[in-house]
Amino acid sequence: MKKVYDEIYAYIKLDDREAKIIDMPEFQRLRRIKQTSLAYLVYPGATHTRFSHSLGTFYLTTILSEKFKQLGIITDEESTYLKYSALLHDIGQFPFSHSLEPLYLEKGLSNKDLRYMIISKSPYFRDFFDKESIDYNKILDILNGNSMISSIINSDVDVDRMDYLVRDSRHTGVQLGNIDLYRLLDTIFYGNNNEIIVQDKGIYSLENFFISRLHMYQAVYYHKTIIGYELMLREIFRTIHDCCYSSILSVDNLRDLVYDSSISYWDDEWVFMILYTYLYSSNSPPYLKDKIRNFLDRRGPKVVYEEVSYNNEMKGGDVEIKELVDRLERNQIPRTSIYPIEEKIKILSKDKINIISKNNEINIIKYKSTLINHIPETLTIRRIYVDHEYAKRARDVVP
């Protein structure tokens, strides 16, 4: 038995096998990957890690699994594998979390693919699973949505989201992420096809959860400055790939790192090593060095166009991001200094939320006494950034 002190939940208890999992080098890697990517550039306290988040997700899973075991909903074995899955749900995260993942997605590799490789191919994990007679396929089934209990780990109201809302709120200082956590845990159940089922006495806690999720996306996860630096970091790595180190985004290289257990050192510190290497390299073009300096010195890109809408209701009509980018280029702003982004973020799926009221289960849309029906299902963000030295010129061009 091991106890780890957590700043949110106090002591988190792990049995011997769970403790062995967190002691593995691949899991220890998560200590060196920030939970909220580059958010610390705006919120200095946001230096917490995927390691603490994984433990927090495990803790909340333990509460729910005990509840569901007592109710006869899941078995002891399902509870055990559910807790392993909670611990390992982020084992495939990229350095700086989602900042660099889009570059690898273009190569056909997601963090879920990397998670699969680590769990199924890493020598440390394979040896551990063999010695402990653990069927890692059952863990992968839960994580990949192929199990009846997958929704506890991955759904609109799962333990992953519950923990990161509370944890990110604590470390950023943004109080919008505070939720009525234990009331929600006490009243929530999960159905088939990622359905969320909540007792009517927990409806206010569920409302609080979704409102907090929407506000945290606006205030933290898609904060205009944070996203600007993420886009800038991607452009730096693209440039390094194109002019200096063509294997830096190689999926085969990552696969080799997993097979020889070196993936443990592919973390945020690796990103800084790359930045410093090419900042001082004689082979780096001057514009790359300037961009790296600007990133390190916090002289990031500026927003010159922004539109935020809910449920696809765009205010800007049919103005295309590509058209605006072309206009900027025609005014002598280099394409490598322009960072467009257009993302549609899912907040909730109302068709998958049911309420138990007076022993009847009804869909949330038919349940009138709730704010949830007024919360948008999607948030769409369209922005264009340019490097800071071009900001004034760009604002004269873009409406």
N, C-alpha and C positions, 0 to 999 in steps of 0.2 A: 504494500500500500504506500502511495506517495501523496503528499498534499502540496499543492501549489497555491500561493496566495495571489489572488486576483484583485485588482483595484475596484472592480465592479461588484463581484459576488463574494468577496472574502475567500475562504479556503475552498478549493476545488479538489475533490478526492479522486484518485485514479488507482485502479487495481494494478497488479504486477504487469500484466500484459499491456494495459493501456500506457503504463509508465515506460515500458520498453519502446512503444511506438514513438512517444514524444522524445525519447533519447536518441533516436536514429538521426544520422547526419542530415538526411533529406528533410526531416521535420525541424531540426534545429536551424536549417536554412531559413525557415519562416521568421526567425528572430531578426533576420537581416533584410526583410521585405516589409516596407511600410504599408499599413492597412489602407491608408487613403492616398496613396501615390504621392503627388507633389503638393498636397494640401498644406503641408507645413510651411510652404512659401507664403501662404496667406494667414494661416492659423498656426503660429509657432509651436503650439502644444501638440499638434497632430503628428507626433512621431511614433505612435503606437504601431504595433506590428501584426502581421498575419498569424504569428505564433499566439499572441494573447487572444486574438479573435477566435482562433480555432479551439482554444481551451474554453472560451466563453460559450461557443456554440455547443461544444461537448457537454458543458454544465447544464445548459437549458434542455438539451436532448435527454440528459439523465432524469431531469424532473418530469418531462413528458413521458418518457418510457416507463418510469415507475407508476405514473398515473394510469397509463394504458394497460400495464401488466395487472394492476389491481382490479381494473374493470374487465379483465379477460379479453382485451382487444388484441394484444400481441403476446407472444410467448417469451420465455426467458432467452431463447436463442435469438429471436428477432430483436429483442432489446439489446443484446450484446453486439450484434452486427450493426445495429442502428448507431450505437455509441462509437464503434470503430469508424463508421462512415462520417460521423460528425467531426471526429478528429482529423480525418483525411480529406475533407471536402475541398480544402484549399491547397493541397500538397503540390498541385501543378501550377500555382500562380507564377506569373512572370515577374522579373525584377520591376520594381515600382508598379506592381499590380497591373492595371489596365493601360498604363502609359505606352508600353511597347508592344502589347499584345496585337494591335491592329497590323503591325508590320509582319508578324508571323502568321496572322490569319491570311494575309495575301499569299503566303507560301503554303497554306493548307494546314496550319497547326494552331489549335486553340489551347487554352489552359486545361480544358477537359481532356484533350488528346494527350497533353503532357502528363496529366494526372493518371491517365490509364497506363502510360508507359512506366511511370515511376512505381505504381502499385504492382503492376504485373511483370515488370522486367528488371527493376533494380535488384542487384544481388543482396543487399541488406534486407529488403522486404521479402524477397523470395525465400531466403534462408529463415527469416523469422516466421513466416506463414507456415513453412514446412515443419519447423520444430514445434510450433504451437498448434498444429493441425487446424489452422484457420483457412477457410475457403474464401480466398480473396474475390472470387467471382460473385459471391453474395454481397460483398461490399460494393463492387462495381455496379451490380444490379440496382442497389439502393441509390447510388450516386447518379446513375444514368436514367433514372425514372422508370426502371423495369420491375419495381417491387411495389406491393400494396402499401408499403410504409414510406415510399420515397418522398411523399408530399411533406413529411415532417422536416426533411432536409431542404427540399426545393419546391416551393409553391409561393403563392402571393403573400402568405403569412407564415413563413417558416422560421425555424430557430436561427438560421443564418442571418436573415434580415432583422429579427428581433435583437440579436446581439449587436450587429454593427450599428443599428440606429442608436442604441443606448451608449455603446462604447465610443462611437464617433462624436456623439454629442458631448460626452464627457471631455474628450481630448481637444476638440476644437473650441469648446466653450459655447457652442451654438445650442441654446436650450430648446430649439425646435425639435430635436430628436428625442426628447424625453417621452416615454410611453408608460402606460400603466401595465408594466410587464407581467407581474404575477397574477393579476386579475385575468389578463389575456390567456396566460398558460392554464389557468384553472378552468376556463370556459370554452376552450377551443378543442375541436375534433377535426378529423380529416376523412374525406370520402374518396370515392374513385375519381380518376381523371383530374387530379389536383384540385378537387373541390375542398373549400374551407367551410366548416360547420361550426357556428358559434351559438352558444345559449344566449337567449335574449338579455339576460342579466349582464352579459359581457359586451353588449353592443357599443357602449360608450368607449370601452377600451379598444375595440376594433376601429371605431371612427378615429380615435386618437392615433392609432398606428398608421392608418393611411394618410391622414393629414400630416403627420410627422414625416412620413416617407416622401410625400410631395415636397414639403418645405425643405427637407435636407437635400433633395436633388437640386433644388434651386439655390440654396445657400452654400452648399459644400460640394457635392459631387459634380455639379456642372457650373460652379462658380466661374465667372468669365476669366479671371486671372489664372486660376488653376488649370483650366482647359487650355488656355493660351500657352502655358509652359509645357503641357503634355504634347501639344501639337509641335512646338518648337523642338522638343527632345526627339520626337519621331523624325523630324526633318534633318536633324543632326545625324541620326543613325542612318537615314537614307543616303545622305551625302557621304558618310564614311563608307557605306556599302558600295556606292557608285565610283568613288575616286581612290579609295585607299585599301579597303579590306572586304573583298567580295564575299567572303565566307562568314561575315559577322551575323548574317541572318539565316544561316544554313540550318535547315531542319535535320539533316544528316549529322551535323556536328552536335546538335542537342541530343539526338538519339545516342550517339557515342558517349556523351557525358553521362547519360542515364545508365548505360551498360557498364561503364567502368566506375560508377559511383561518384563521379566528379560533378554531377549536377548540383551537389550540395553547396557548391561555391559559386553558383550562378545566381547572384543576388544583387541588391542595390549597390553594394560596394563594387561589384564588377562594372556597373554602369559608370561609376565615377572613375574607375581605372581606365576605361575606354576613353572617357572625356579627357582625362589628363594626358593619356598617351598621345592622342591626336592633337591636343593643344600644343604640345612641345615637339611633335614630329616634324622633321624637315620635309617630309613628303606631303604634308597637309597644305592644301591651298589656303591663301590668306582669308577668303570669305568663310571657310569652315572654322578657322581659328577665331575669327571675330564672333561667329555665332556661338561657339562654345564659351568664350569669355562672357558674352552677354547673358547666356544661360546661368553661368556660375555666379555672375555679379548681380543677378536679378534685374536685368534690363530686358524684360520679355516683350513679346508682341502686344499690340494694342487692338482693341475691338474698334472696327470702323463701321460695322453693320451688325445689327442684332434684331432678331424677331423671335418672340416667345409666344407660343399659342397652346391652347388646350383642345383636345379632341379634334385635331386637324383643322381647326378654324384659324387659318392664316390671315393676318390683317394686311399683309403686303401684296395681296393679290397674286399675280402671276410673275412677279420678279424672280428670275432664276439666279441662283448663286453663281452658276457658270457665267452668265451674262455679266454679272458684277466683277467677277475675277478677270474676265477678258477686258473689261473697261479699265481696270487697274493696270493690267499689263500694257495696254495701249498708252498709258500715261507714265511709262518708264519705271514701273515698280517691278522688280524681278519676280518671276514666278516662285522662286525659292524663298521669297520673303512674304508670300501670301499664304494664309492658312485658312481655308474654308472648312466649315463643319456644319453638317445638317443631320440631326439625330432625333429619332422618335423614341421616347422612353415610356415603357409601360409602367403605370402606377398600380393598376388593379384590373381584374376581369370580373365585372359584376355578375356575369352569368355563372361564375364558379363559386359564388358566396351564398351560403344558405344559413338561415336563422332557425333555431329551435324555439318556438313560442307556443306555450300551452300544449306541449307534447306533439305539435305539428312542425314539420320541417318545410319551410318555404324559401323561395329564392329572395335575395335581398331586394330585387327590383319591385317585388310585390309587398315588401315590408315598408310601410310608409313612414314609420316613426324613426327615421335615421338620417343623418347628414350624408351617409355614404353615397346615396343616390345623386348627390350634388357635387361629389368629388369627381374631377375629370379622370377618365381611364388612361389617357395618354398626355404626355407633355412633349411638345416638339420645340426644339431649339435650332435656330439657324443663325450662324454667325460668320463673319469674315474678320480675321486678324491680319495685321501686317507688322513687320518688324518696326520697332519703335522709331527708327530714323525716317521711316516713310509715312508715319501716322498723319501728319498734317496734310501732306499732299493727297493721301487717300481719302481723307474726310472731305476734301474739296471736290472729289470725284464721285464718291458714293453718296446716294441720297439719304 
